[in-house]
Amino acid sequence: MKPLEKIQEKIVNCELCPRLRKHCASIAREKRHAFRNETYWGRPVPSFGDPEARLLIVGLAPAAHGANRTGRMFTGDRSGDWLYRALHKAGFASQASSLGLDDGLKLRDAWITATAHCAPPDNKPSPVEIARCSSYLKSELTSMKRVKVVLVLGGIALNGIWKFVGHGARPKFGHGAERTLESGKTLLMSYHPSQQNTFTGRLTEPMFDSIFARANELIRK
């Protein structure tokens, strides 16, 4: 088994955060009415994508009725609709939508992970829970030798990964902001495609598309 595969196996079987495990299991039992006939994943959600990726995307955590239901990052919710549409347009995804594990979606040159792999209550993992999960993020970074761009979706993702990629004071978060790292990688920032951002117009499709256009420029330098 390859290193990245071993990490994903550890993630799926993780029991480090009792609060999160209880919450995910509860959601999987109760379900949302629209998905009442589906079997929820209800476990920690592994990362997803191309193991040889040059673009590493770091999100926040699985959504209760999205990835916690489908078992794949950003799959089955509105945030995923935005992300995979943008990835497809930029050439990183084989299709523009992601509905479930068997929908045929494949990523090209991109890998999606998160600061927490379990769906948290109110979409807010605690600092302790993020710290517990951070060992997986660190291991992925160590294993992925070809990464040139680390894209963080939101301030929490920036906080979660900075200690593994940067030194000194964490840079200020801002949509479209960049930081060249000592490793030679580029840290790129974007608002998270959450409904809170997309419904209010804080994040628009052109704004999000510009992030992936820039990622393409950076990985091809």
C-alpha positions as CSV (number, residue, x, y, z in Angstrom):
1,M,0.0,0.0,0.0
2,K,1.3,3.4,-1.0
3,P,1.9,6.1,1.7
4,L,-1.1,8.3,0.7
5,E,-3.3,5.2,0.7
6,K,-2.1,4.3,4.2
7,I,-2.9,7.8,5.4
8,Q,-6.5,7.6,4.0
9,E,-7.0,4.3,5.7
10,K,-6.0,5.8,9.0
11,I,-8.3,8.7,8.4
12,V,-11.3,6.5,7.7
13,N,-10.7,4.5,10.9
14,C,-9.9,7.5,13.1
15,E,-11.5,7.7,16.5
16,L,-9.5,10.6,18.0
17,C,-12.5,13.0,18.4
18,P,-15.4,11.5,20.3
19,R,-17.7,14.6,19.9
20,L,-17.2,14.5,16.1
21,R,-17.6,10.7,15.8
22,K,-20.9,10.9,17.8
23,H,-22.2,13.8,15.7
24,C,-21.4,12.1,12.4
25,A,-23.0,8.8,13.5
26,S,-26.1,10.7,14.7
27,I,-26.6,12.5,11.4
28,A,-26.1,9.3,9.5
29,R,-29.0,7.7,11.5
30,E,-31.4,10.7,11.5
31,K,-30.7,11.8,7.9
32,R,-32.2,14.7,6.0
33,H,-35.7,14.0,4.6
34,A,-34.5,14.4,1.0
35,F,-31.9,11.6,1.6
36,R,-34.0,9.4,3.8
37,N,-33.5,6.4,1.5
38,E,-29.8,6.7,1.2
39,T,-27.1,5.1,3.4
40,Y,-24.9,7.7,4.9
41,W,-21.1,7.3,5.1
42,G,-21.1,8.6,8.7
43,R,-17.3,8.2,9.2
44,P,-14.2,10.3,8.7
45,V,-14.0,11.3,5.1
46,P,-10.7,10.6,3.3
47,S,-9.0,13.0,1.0
48,F,-9.5,12.7,-2.7
49,G,-7.8,13.3,-6.0
50,D,-4.6,12.7,-8.0
51,P,-1.7,11.4,-5.8
52,E,0.8,13.1,-8.2
53,A,-1.0,16.5,-7.9
54,R,0.7,19.8,-8.1
55,L,-2.3,21.6,-6.7
56,L,-3.2,20.8,-3.1
57,I,-6.6,22.2,-2.0
58,V,-7.3,22.5,1.7
59,G,-10.9,22.9,2.9
60,L,-12.6,23.2,6.3
61,A,-14.5,20.0,7.1
62,P,-17.1,17.6,5.5
63,A,-20.7,18.9,5.4
64,A,-23.2,16.9,7.5
65,H,-25.4,16.0,4.6
66,G,-22.7,16.4,1.9
67,A,-19.5,14.5,2.3
68,N,-20.7,12.9,5.6
69,R,-23.4,11.4,3.4
70,T,-21.5,10.5,0.3
71,G,-18.1,9.7,1.6
72,R,-16.1,12.0,-0.7
73,M,-14.8,15.5,0.0
74,F,-17.1,18.3,-1.3
75,T,-19.5,15.8,-2.8
76,G,-23.3,16.2,-2.6
77,D,-23.6,19.8,-1.4
78,R,-23.7,23.3,-2.8
79,S,-20.1,24.1,-1.8
80,G,-19.1,21.1,-3.9
81,D,-21.2,22.3,-6.8
82,W,-19.2,25.5,-6.8
83,L,-15.8,23.8,-6.4
84,Y,-16.2,21.1,-9.0
85,R,-17.7,23.4,-11.6
86,A,-14.6,25.7,-11.1
87,L,-12.2,22.7,-11.2
88,H,-13.7,21.4,-14.3
89,K,-13.6,24.7,-16.1
90,A,-9.9,25.0,-15.1
91,G,-9.1,21.5,-16.3
92,F,-8.6,19.9,-12.9
93,A,-11.8,17.7,-12.9
94,S,-13.2,15.3,-15.4
95,Q,-16.8,16.7,-14.9
96,A,-18.5,19.7,-13.5
97,S,-20.6,18.0,-10.8
98,S,-20.0,15.6,-8.0
99,L,-23.0,13.6,-6.7
100,G,-21.5,10.4,-5.2
101,L,-18.6,7.9,-5.1
102,D,-19.8,6.1,-8.2
103,D,-20.4,9.2,-10.4
104,G,-17.2,8.7,-12.4
105,L,-15.5,12.0,-11.3
106,K,-11.7,12.1,-11.4
107,L,-9.3,14.9,-10.6
108,R,-6.3,15.7,-12.7
109,D,-3.3,17.3,-11.0
110,A,-5.4,18.3,-7.9
111,W,-5.8,16.8,-4.4
112,I,-8.5,17.8,-2.0
113,T,-8.0,17.5,1.8
114,A,-9.3,19.4,4.9
115,T,-8.3,20.6,8.3
116,A,-10.9,18.2,9.8
117,H,-12.1,15.0,8.3
118,C,-15.3,14.6,10.3
119,A,-18.4,16.8,9.9
120,P,-18.5,19.1,13.0
121,P,-21.6,20.5,14.6
122,D,-22.4,24.0,13.1
123,N,-19.5,23.5,10.7
124,K,-17.1,24.5,13.5
125,P,-14.5,21.9,14.6
126,S,-12.8,23.0,17.9
127,P,-9.1,24.0,18.0
128,V,-8.4,20.7,19.8
129,E,-10.1,18.7,17.1
130,I,-8.3,20.5,14.3
131,A,-5.0,19.9,16.2
132,R,-5.8,16.2,16.4
133,C,-6.6,15.9,12.7
134,S,-3.5,17.9,11.7
135,S,-1.2,14.9,11.7
136,Y,-3.0,13.6,8.6
137,L,-2.5,17.0,6.8
138,K,1.2,17.0,7.8
139,S,1.6,13.4,6.5
140,E,-0.1,14.2,3.2
141,L,2.2,17.2,2.7
142,T,5.2,15.1,3.4
143,S,4.1,12.3,1.0
144,M,3.1,14.6,-1.9
145,K,6.4,15.5,-3.5
146,R,5.1,17.3,-6.6
147,V,2.9,20.0,-4.9
148,K,3.7,23.5,-6.2
149,V,0.5,25.3,-5.0
150,V,-1.3,25.0,-1.7
151,L,-4.8,26.6,-2.0
152,V,-6.6,27.3,1.2
153,L,-10.3,27.8,1.2
154,G,-10.9,30.1,4.1
155,G,-9.1,31.4,7.1
156,I,-9.5,28.2,9.2
157,A,-7.7,26.2,6.4
158,L,-5.0,28.8,6.4
159,N,-4.6,28.5,10.2
160,G,-4.5,24.7,9.9
161,I,-1.8,24.4,7.3
162,W,0.4,27.4,8.1
163,K,2.5,25.6,10.8
164,F,3.4,22.9,8.2
165,V,4.3,25.2,5.3
166,G,5.4,28.5,6.8
167,H,7.6,30.2,9.3
168,G,7.0,33.1,11.6
169,A,3.8,35.1,11.7
170,R,0.9,33.8,9.7
171,P,0.1,36.0,6.7
172,K,-3.2,37.9,6.7
173,F,-6.0,36.0,4.9
174,G,-7.5,37.6,1.8
175,H,-9.2,36.3,-1.3
176,G,-6.6,36.1,-4.0
177,A,-3.6,36.7,-1.7
178,E,-0.4,34.8,-2.3
179,R,2.7,34.0,-0.4
180,T,5.9,32.4,-1.8
181,L,7.1,29.8,0.8
182,E,10.6,28.9,1.6
183,S,10.0,25.5,0.1
184,G,9.4,27.2,-3.3
185,K,5.7,26.4,-3.1
186,T,3.1,29.1,-3.4
187,L,0.4,29.6,-0.8
188,L,-2.8,30.8,-2.5
189,M,-5.9,31.9,-0.7
190,S,-9.6,31.9,-1.5
191,Y,-12.9,32.5,0.2
192,H,-14.6,29.1,1.0
193,P,-17.4,28.4,-1.5
194,S,-19.9,28.1,1.4
195,Q,-23.5,29.2,1.0
196,Q,-22.7,32.0,3.5
197,N,-20.2,33.4,0.9
198,T,-21.9,32.5,-2.4
199,F,-25.5,33.4,-1.5
200,T,-24.4,36.8,-0.2
201,G,-22.2,37.6,-3.2
202,R,-19.1,37.8,-1.2
203,L,-17.7,35.1,-3.5
204,T,-18.8,35.2,-7.2
205,E,-18.1,32.6,-9.9
206,P,-15.7,35.0,-11.7
207,M,-13.8,35.5,-8.4
208,F,-13.6,31.8,-7.8
209,D,-12.6,31.0,-11.4
210,S,-9.8,33.5,-11.2
211,I,-8.3,31.5,-8.3
212,F,-8.0,28.4,-10.4
213,A,-6.7,30.3,-13.4
214,R,-4.0,31.6,-11.1
215,A,-3.3,28.1,-9.7
216,N,-2.8,26.9,-13.3
217,E,-0.4,29.7,-14.0
218,L,1.6,28.9,-10.9
219,I,1.9,25.2,-11.3
220,R,3.1,25.6,-14.9
221,K,5.9,28.1,-14.1
